[in-house]
Amino acid sequence: MTSDTYDIIIIGGGTAGNVLATRLSEDARVQVVVIECGEDRKDDPQILTPGMWPLLPNSSSDWAFRTVPQKQLGNKELPFPQGRVLGGSSAINSFLFTPTSSANIDAWAKFGNKGWGSETFNEALKKVYTFYKSPGTHVGNGPIQLAVHKSEPQNTWSQAWIDGLDTLGFPSSDPFSGAVCGPFAYPESVDPKKKQRSFSTNAYLEPALDRKNLTVLTSSTVTRILLKKTGSGDVAAEGVQITTSDGLSRAITARKEVILAAGAINSPRLLELSGIGDADLLQRLGIEVTVDNPHVGENLQNHIISSLVFDARDDETTLDPYFRQEPDAVKAAMEAYACGTGPLGSSSVIASAQLPLPGIRTDKGQQDLDRLLENIDIEADLQRSPRISTSFAAAKTSVIRSILSSPTEASANYILGPAAIDGSPGNHITVAAMLAHPLSQGSVHITSASPEYLNGNGGLEIDPRYLSHPLDLEVLARHVQFIEQAICRAEPLARRLKPRTELLGDLEQAKQHVRLTAEGAHHFTGTCAMMSRDMGGVVDDELRVYGCAKLRICDASIIPIAPRANTQAVVYGVAEMGAKIIKSSI
């Protein structure tokens, strides 16, 4: 159906947007259009072949955003990838599918979100996936196909990782338990039958494309949400203004609602360009203020990662030859992929763990934690992030304090890769630690009112303010130190590595290593946070934008505090929750 009027307009055909389009169009009486700036590349081998995903960031399928210089990381500007293609970031990111902890979801209620507890959320998440635990055995019946894929020979490194952590008191965990504290093998969103990426386009949207009530517009940029002030002074969304690939502008109107699902960068960007945001900023840029909400674009959160590379013994087998693109290794990888195995068939992350603060189970470690927690100063936090409300800062600090104090709640994710990804000669493994619950938070705001930037990555200032909260560096440095001093000294992993001179024996050395090596993950959240308005919210617990009728947001931007690990699973869960909420009210 081609029309300029629909019941539901969805801005963004990404991870969440495609779920919403599929679920809402299940009702044949509801006319749905999803508008995506990027192209439809669902049949592109580069997107579908799992091992080719590192080529996608900074490609034409990526918005290729960059941060402003990060003060705590030597003023480095870091990449901020976001999918600019039908499927969004589910089409370009890695495949790790890790539900967050029950404690993390339950904490959302502390921000004024009724109905978003872990029990309800997990029911929504179960609609997302089918997990093939072993040949012939699966859990669930959802569109996204999951399996544990092994890219290494004989799975020996992953088993050594699991056995080594077991000797340290961390037995294997179930990643779907909601209470992971130990090693596990990552489920990946790779279809074990087709050996291809399973993402929001081919898993959710494609099977629904023959519905007469569903329209998908690609290569079309939404330049503004059309807002109308009613006689009572209220504001309502009427539709959107778009520019098509041929440069033509047209308006599309919504009978019922406009749903913004453009992601943690573009959702606040479009709100501000449409007149919803901080009045001072909008007026300075010459934009008419429709809804004054200074919290739009604030609370940007992302995980930060620091890694160590260890030399493996010369007689060990790693994936280094493949990452160096040695012809024999590439040929072997292609042959293995034809059988559904090898590095082209997965992300090449072969094992993981979620672990509590190192030493928490000892008296010395508990004393160390007590000293760290004594230094948390909410007033200082507010000075670092003046747009954050006192109530939100207190609630978030309380959540993270409880996680750090628990011997069974993880404060970091660890991942193991059987290679040095920079192509170094020799055999290696790489072990990275990712801070699970950062206290540092930044912002994303427009710097120009010109819509010409909306087709690219200009006219924006993205500042995640990595490590701006001192506790983040303290916690991550301890986890990085634990890699060297405990994990890679544990048998049987240790016997497969060459002797190593300790580099991070002193905590200050570990902190400096983090500052020099840290990179941001691709897990951006929080910029249109779901919480009470007085705490700093942009949407309520039914995803309605404060101050504007007929407008909702449903994507990673509404997540109030960063999930424990990769955001893929959480965003799919948010979208399924959102679809249920919206269905019940339209």
Disulfide bonds with the S-S distance in Angstrom:
none
